[in-house]
Each structure stands twice: as C-alpha cells, then as structure tokens.
Amino acid sequence: MGVGENRMHAQEFGHEFPKNSKIINNYLQFYGAPETLNMSEKQIPTELRVCESRSIVDWAVQKCYHTASSSKSNSIEYIQQILNTANPEEKVRLTQLAATLWYEGSLTHSLSSSSPPSKPERPKDMQVLEPRDMKLGKGGTLSSRIAILHSLANIEQWAIDLAWDMIARFGSITFGESNEKLPQDFFTDFVRVAEDESRHYASLAKRINELGSSFGDLPVHNGLWQSADETAHEIKARLAIVHMVHEARGLDVTPSTIQKFERNGDMESAALLQVIYNEEIGHVTAGMRWFKYICELENPSNDPIQIFHRLVREHFHGYLKPPFNEEARSTAGFTPDW
C-alpha cells in the first residue's frame, strides 16, 4: 500500500497527511490487518473492534496522524501487545518497531500504573521442562550443537520479555519524599536491551534453521521467568537477580560455549555467539547502573553491595559455580567485591 493511497484515507478525515511517513509506516506495520498478524480477537485493538465500518487502514492512519501532530503514544500499549504475543518472530518484529518509534521520540512512557501479564504468552505446543531436566550435550554432535543454540534462543526470547516487563512493571514508580521518577535514560536503556535481545533471538533462530532444525522443535525451560516472578514485587530485586546475576552468568559460560563450537568446526555459530557475548556485557552494565542509581536515590548512605548480597540470599535459588569471567564482569562494572 503506497503513501498516496494512505493520503487519500487521511483526507477523508479532513487532515493533511503527516509528513513523517516513517511513523506512519511503522504504525501500519504494528497495527497490520489481524489476519496478517495472526492476532486473536482479544489482541485486535479496541478502537478497531468497536468501529466495524472503518477499515484497519483508516484507523491506523488516523492514529498516526494523532501521534505525529498532537501527542505522543504511550509505550504501554506496545509493550502489552509484545508481551501478549506468543509467536517469537512476531515478538521480534514488534519489538524492533517499538524500539524505532522510541528512538524517534514517537513514544513516551506514562507514569500511570500498568498491569503487565503475569506471564508472557508462549506457543501452546512448546514442551516445557524444568531447567535441571534440559539435556544439551557437550557440542560434539550436530544434534548437541542444535540443542545448545535452541536453549540460547529460548533464553533470548525470555530476555526480550524481561526488558519490556521492566519498563511496564516498574516504570511508573517514584522514590523518596519528593516522588522522584525514573529518568528517560532508564527507559532507553531497557528499550535498547529489548532490541538487542530480539536481534539475538532472530540470529539464533536463523542459525538453527540453517542447521536443519527450527525453534520449537526441542523442549525449553522457563527458569528466567521463574526468577522474574520471584522478583515481581520490587525493582531492586528484579535488577539484582535478572539483570545482574543471570546476565552476568551468561558472561561466565559463553566463552566456553564458543570454544565448543570452534573445536567442532562450527565457526559460523561461534562467531554469532561472540557477537551476542559482546553485547551482553552492556546489558550487565545497564543492570548495574540502575541498581546503584536506585539504591542511592532511596538513601544516599545505602551500600549497594550489601543490599545486592541480601537480595541474592533472599531471591536467588541455586548455587553459582565458578569459573567467573572476572574480566567481562569488571568491564560491566560488576567487580569481584560484588
């Protein structure tokens, strides 16, 4: 559908078509026809369900015009749709569109409270196991390497949701007697994390396909979301467990995983994991930054390290076994004293 056709629909509303066609194209993609998005009835935007006589294109263009000319859209409606999207490829597409709109300044975050789903949607036919029951092997066979990549793709899929859930669940909270709110940089950091994780998932899923399998062919676990559920009540706990402990654990184990692929001649997968590893350092940095920021905001005399240790004792279940990647952790600010 061309811009000229969209202009015609806009003129029916008596509006001059917005000049920022990128915003319009993003909206038309985000709110594509329900059959294109494979959305359930519940996911079809309310405005469309109650306006049967108006085409989805008319509705999208009017919404675009309103956004471009009068006010910004609230990121919550995007986040809710992403979290309620079961198909991982669609989740990636919507994440990248929402990130583009955020960077353009077309999205804002409302301080009104929101209620993200208790658990993001997943395809109904996925076989879910406990983390301890996952069998990946040591990478010596093709099936083992596919299993490792599949497990990593599952983690990246959860990581997309965790970044968006951070914004939706905790973005409206305020701190101290002055009710200080989180700065814009907090939201931008986690939008960027979500965008990175979406690229990681897409790259891993593509590589799995190249090796003759598909994401969803093997069992998965939801260990990351178990930690998210455990820390859904408090932002410092969520940052400590999910965005520091779990993210840093990825830095510990990824180098040896890369070596497994290299030893078995799969240099393409190894190179892909190296790219992911380099970007995950920045995710630990973001978790560290905002954990320390919030500790100081609540009380300048707080010792963030002591608070971190207490939260890990309370909310992390399991034992972190060495080796620890002290070089990568330190690059992220997660020095040995933590």
C-alpha positions as CSV (number, residue, x, y, z in Angstrom):
1,M,0.0,0.0,0.0
2,G,1.6,3.3,-1.1
3,V,1.7,6.6,0.6
4,G,-0.6,8.1,-2.0
5,E,-3.3,5.6,-1.0
6,N,-2.8,6.4,2.7
7,R,-3.0,10.1,1.9
8,M,-6.4,9.5,0.3
9,H,-7.7,7.9,3.5
10,A,-6.3,10.7,5.6
11,Q,-8.0,13.3,3.5
12,E,-11.3,11.6,4.2
13,F,-10.8,12.6,7.9
14,G,-10.1,16.2,6.8
15,H,-6.5,16.0,7.8
16,E,-3.4,16.9,5.9
17,F,-1.3,13.7,5.8
18,P,1.6,13.8,8.4
19,K,4.9,14.5,6.8
20,N,6.7,11.8,8.9
21,S,5.9,8.8,6.7
22,K,8.3,6.6,8.8
23,I,6.0,6.9,11.8
24,I,3.0,6.1,9.5
25,N,4.7,3.0,8.0
26,N,5.7,1.8,11.5
27,Y,2.1,2.2,12.7
28,L,0.7,0.4,9.7
29,Q,3.1,-2.5,10.3
30,F,2.4,-2.6,14.1
31,Y,-1.3,-2.5,13.6
32,G,-1.4,-4.6,10.4
33,A,-4.5,-6.4,9.4
34,P,-5.4,-9.0,12.1
35,E,-5.1,-11.9,9.6
36,T,-1.6,-10.7,8.7
37,L,-0.5,-10.6,12.3
38,N,-2.4,-13.8,13.2
39,M,-3.8,-12.0,16.2
40,S,-6.6,-13.4,18.3
41,E,-9.8,-11.4,18.8
42,K,-8.5,-10.2,22.1
43,Q,-5.4,-8.7,20.6
44,I,-7.2,-6.7,17.9
45,P,-7.1,-3.1,19.0
46,T,-10.2,-1.9,20.8
47,E,-10.6,1.0,18.5
48,L,-11.0,-1.3,15.6
49,R,-13.3,-3.8,17.3
50,V,-15.8,-1.0,18.1
51,C,-15.6,0.7,14.6
52,E,-16.5,-2.1,12.2
53,S,-17.4,0.2,9.4
54,R,-13.9,1.7,9.3
55,S,-11.1,-0.2,7.6
56,I,-8.0,-1.0,9.6
57,V,-6.0,1.3,7.3
58,D,-8.3,4.2,8.1
59,W,-7.9,3.5,11.8
60,A,-4.1,3.2,11.6
61,V,-3.7,6.4,9.6
62,Q,-6.0,8.4,11.9
63,K,-3.9,7.1,14.9
64,C,-0.7,8.0,13.0
65,Y,-2.0,11.5,12.4
66,H,-2.9,12.0,16.0
67,T,0.6,10.8,17.1
68,A,2.5,12.9,14.6
69,S,0.6,16.1,15.0
70,S,-0.7,16.3,18.6
71,S,0.7,13.9,21.1
72,K,3.0,11.0,21.6
73,S,1.8,7.4,22.0
74,N,2.2,5.7,25.3
75,S,4.7,2.8,25.2
76,I,2.5,0.7,27.4
77,E,0.1,-0.3,24.6
78,Y,3.0,-1.5,22.6
79,I,4.6,-3.4,25.5
80,Q,1.3,-5.1,26.4
81,Q,0.9,-6.3,22.8
82,I,4.5,-7.6,22.7
83,L,4.2,-9.5,26.0
84,N,0.9,-11.0,24.8
85,T,2.4,-12.1,21.5
86,A,3.2,-15.8,21.6
87,N,4.9,-16.1,18.2
88,P,8.6,-15.3,18.7
89,E,9.1,-14.0,15.2
90,E,6.2,-11.6,15.6
91,K,7.5,-10.6,19.1
92,V,10.9,-9.7,17.4
93,R,9.2,-7.7,14.7
94,L,7.0,-5.7,17.1
95,T,10.0,-5.1,19.4
96,Q,12.1,-3.7,16.7
97,L,9.2,-1.4,15.5
98,A,8.5,-0.2,19.1
99,A,12.3,0.5,19.5
100,T,12.4,2.5,16.3
101,L,9.4,4.6,17.5
102,W,11.1,5.1,20.9
103,Y,14.3,6.4,19.3
104,E,12.4,8.7,17.0
105,G,10.7,10.2,20.0
106,S,7.2,9.0,18.9
107,L,6.7,7.0,22.1
108,T,6.6,8.2,25.7
109,H,6.1,6.4,29.0
110,S,3.2,7.3,31.1
111,L,3.6,7.4,34.9
112,S,0.2,5.8,35.3
113,S,0.4,2.3,36.7
114,S,0.2,-0.6,34.3
115,S,-0.6,-4.3,34.7
116,P,1.7,-6.4,32.5
117,P,0.6,-10.0,32.2
118,S,1.7,-12.3,35.0
119,K,3.5,-14.4,32.3
120,P,4.1,-13.6,28.7
121,E,2.3,-15.7,26.1
122,R,4.1,-18.7,24.5
123,P,3.0,-21.1,21.8
124,K,0.7,-23.7,23.2
125,D,2.6,-26.6,21.7
126,M,6.0,-25.8,23.3
127,Q,7.3,-28.6,25.5
128,V,8.4,-27.0,28.8
129,L,10.8,-28.8,31.2
130,E,12.4,-27.8,34.5
131,P,15.9,-26.3,33.9
132,R,17.6,-29.3,35.6
133,D,15.9,-31.7,33.1
134,M,17.4,-30.0,30.0
135,K,19.8,-32.2,28.1
136,L,22.1,-30.3,25.8
137,G,25.3,-32.4,25.5
138,K,28.8,-31.1,25.0
139,G,28.6,-29.9,21.4
140,G,30.4,-32.8,19.9
141,T,27.5,-33.7,17.6
142,L,25.2,-31.7,15.3
143,S,22.2,-32.5,17.5
144,S,24.0,-31.3,20.6
145,R,25.0,-28.1,18.9
146,I,21.4,-27.5,17.8
147,A,20.2,-28.2,21.3
148,I,22.7,-25.6,22.7
149,L,21.6,-23.0,20.2
150,H,17.9,-23.8,20.8
151,S,18.4,-23.3,24.6
152,L,20.1,-20.0,24.0
153,A,17.4,-18.8,21.6
154,N,14.8,-19.7,24.4
155,I,16.8,-17.6,26.9
156,E,16.9,-14.6,24.4
157,Q,13.2,-14.9,23.9
158,W,12.6,-14.6,27.6
159,A,15.1,-11.7,27.7
160,I,13.0,-9.7,25.3
161,D,10.0,-10.0,27.5
162,L,12.0,-9.3,30.7
163,A,13.3,-6.0,29.3
164,W,9.8,-4.9,28.3
165,D,8.4,-6.1,31.6
166,M,10.9,-4.0,33.5
167,I,9.5,-0.9,31.8
168,A,5.9,-1.8,32.2
169,R,6.0,-3.2,35.7
170,F,8.4,-0.7,37.3
171,G,8.4,2.4,35.1
172,S,5.8,4.3,37.0
173,I,7.3,4.0,40.4
174,T,8.6,7.1,42.3
175,F,11.2,7.4,45.0
176,G,11.6,9.4,48.2
177,E,9.6,12.2,49.7
178,S,10.0,14.2,46.5
179,N,8.4,11.3,44.5
180,E,11.3,11.4,42.0
181,K,10.6,9.4,38.9
182,L,13.0,7.3,36.8
183,P,14.8,9.3,34.1
184,Q,14.4,8.9,30.4
185,D,17.7,7.1,30.2
186,F,16.3,4.3,32.3
187,F,13.7,3.6,29.6
188,T,16.1,4.0,26.7
189,D,18.5,1.5,28.3
190,F,15.8,-1.2,28.6
191,V,14.4,-0.5,25.1
192,R,17.9,-1.0,23.8
193,V,18.2,-4.2,25.8
194,A,14.9,-5.5,24.3
195,E,16.0,-4.6,20.8
196,D,19.4,-6.3,21.3
197,E,17.8,-9.5,22.6
198,S,15.3,-9.5,19.7
199,R,18.3,-9.5,17.3
200,H,20.0,-12.2,19.3
201,Y,16.9,-14.4,19.1
202,A,16.4,-13.8,15.4
203,S,20.1,-14.6,14.6
204,L,20.0,-17.8,16.7
205,A,16.7,-19.0,15.2
206,K,18.1,-18.4,11.7
207,R,21.2,-20.4,12.5
208,I,19.1,-23.2,13.9
209,N,17.2,-23.3,10.6
210,E,20.5,-23.4,8.7
211,L,21.5,-26.5,10.7
212,G,18.3,-28.3,9.7
213,S,16.0,-27.6,12.7
214,S,13.6,-25.0,13.9
215,F,13.0,-23.1,17.1
216,G,10.2,-25.0,18.9
217,D,11.3,-28.5,17.8
218,L,13.0,-29.1,21.2
219,P,12.0,-28.7,24.8
220,V,12.5,-25.3,26.6
221,H,12.5,-24.2,30.2
222,N,11.2,-21.0,31.8
223,G,13.8,-20.6,34.5
224,L,14.3,-17.0,33.7
225,W,10.7,-16.2,34.2
226,Q,10.6,-18.1,37.5
227,S,13.2,-15.5,38.7
228,A,11.1,-12.7,37.2
229,D,8.0,-13.9,39.1
230,E,10.0,-14.2,42.3
231,T,11.1,-10.5,42.0
232,A,7.9,-9.0,40.5
233,H,7.3,-7.0,43.7
234,E,10.4,-4.9,43.8
235,I,12.6,-3.2,41.3
236,K,15.9,-3.7,43.1
237,A,15.3,-7.4,43.5
238,R,14.5,-7.7,39.8
239,L,17.6,-5.8,38.7
240,A,19.8,-7.8,41.1
241,I,18.6,-11.3,40.2
242,V,17.6,-11.0,36.5
243,H,19.8,-8.2,35.1
244,M,22.9,-8.7,37.2
245,V,23.1,-12.4,38.4
246,H,21.6,-14.1,35.4
247,E,23.0,-11.7,32.8
248,A,26.5,-12.0,34.3
249,R,26.2,-15.7,34.4
250,G,25.9,-15.6,30.7
251,L,29.2,-13.8,30.5
252,D,30.7,-16.6,32.6
253,V,29.6,-19.5,30.4
254,T,29.5,-18.1,26.9
255,P,33.3,-18.2,26.2
256,S,33.4,-22.0,26.9
257,T,30.3,-22.5,24.7
258,I,32.1,-20.6,21.9
259,Q,35.1,-22.9,22.3
260,K,32.8,-26.0,22.0
261,F,31.6,-24.8,18.6
262,E,35.1,-23.8,17.5
263,R,36.5,-27.2,18.5
264,N,33.9,-28.9,16.3
265,G,34.4,-26.7,13.3
266,D,31.2,-24.7,13.5
267,M,32.9,-21.3,13.2
268,E,29.7,-19.6,12.0
269,S,27.8,-20.4,15.2
270,A,30.9,-19.5,17.2
271,A,31.1,-16.0,15.5
272,L,27.4,-15.5,16.2
273,L,27.8,-16.3,19.9
274,Q,30.8,-13.9,20.1
275,V,28.6,-11.0,18.8
276,I,26.0,-11.9,21.4
277,Y,28.6,-12.1,24.2
278,N,30.0,-8.7,23.4
279,E,26.6,-7.0,23.5
280,E,25.5,-8.8,26.7
281,I,28.3,-7.0,28.6
282,G,26.3,-3.8,28.0
283,H,23.2,-5.4,29.5
284,V,25.0,-6.2,32.7
285,T,26.3,-2.6,32.7
286,A,22.7,-1.4,32.5
287,G,21.6,-3.6,35.4
288,M,24.5,-2.3,37.5
289,R,23.9,1.3,36.6
290,W,20.2,1.4,37.6
291,F,20.7,-0.8,40.7
292,K,23.2,1.6,42.1
293,Y,21.2,4.6,41.0
294,I,18.0,3.4,42.8
295,C,19.9,2.5,45.9
296,E,21.4,6.0,46.1
297,L,18.1,7.6,45.2
298,E,16.3,5.8,48.1
299,N,19.1,6.7,50.6
300,P,22.5,8.2,49.7
301,S,24.0,6.3,52.6
302,N,23.0,2.9,51.3
303,D,25.7,0.4,50.5
304,P,24.6,-1.1,47.1
305,I,26.8,-4.2,47.6
306,Q,25.3,-5.1,50.9
307,I,21.8,-4.6,49.5
308,F,22.7,-6.8,46.5
309,H,24.0,-9.6,48.7
310,R,20.9,-9.5,50.8
311,L,18.6,-9.7,47.8
312,V,20.6,-12.5,46.3
313,R,20.3,-14.5,49.5
314,E,16.5,-13.9,49.6
315,H,15.6,-14.4,46.0
316,F,18.2,-16.4,44.1
317,H,17.7,-20.2,44.3
318,G,20.7,-22.3,43.5
319,Y,24.5,-22.1,43.6
320,L,26.7,-20.1,41.2
321,K,29.7,-22.3,40.4
322,P,33.0,-21.0,39.1
323,P,34.7,-20.1,36.9
324,F,33.6,-16.5,36.9
325,N,34.5,-14.3,34.0
326,E,36.1,-11.5,36.1
327,E,37.4,-9.6,33.1
328,A,34.0,-9.3,31.4
329,R,32.2,-8.7,34.7
330,S,34.6,-5.9,35.6
331,T,34.2,-4.3,32.2
332,A,30.4,-4.2,33.0
333,G,31.2,-2.7,36.5
334,F,30.4,-6.0,38.3
335,T,33.8,-6.2,40.1
336,P,34.8,-9.0,42.4
337,D,33.7,-7.1,45.5
338,W,30.2,-7.6,44.4
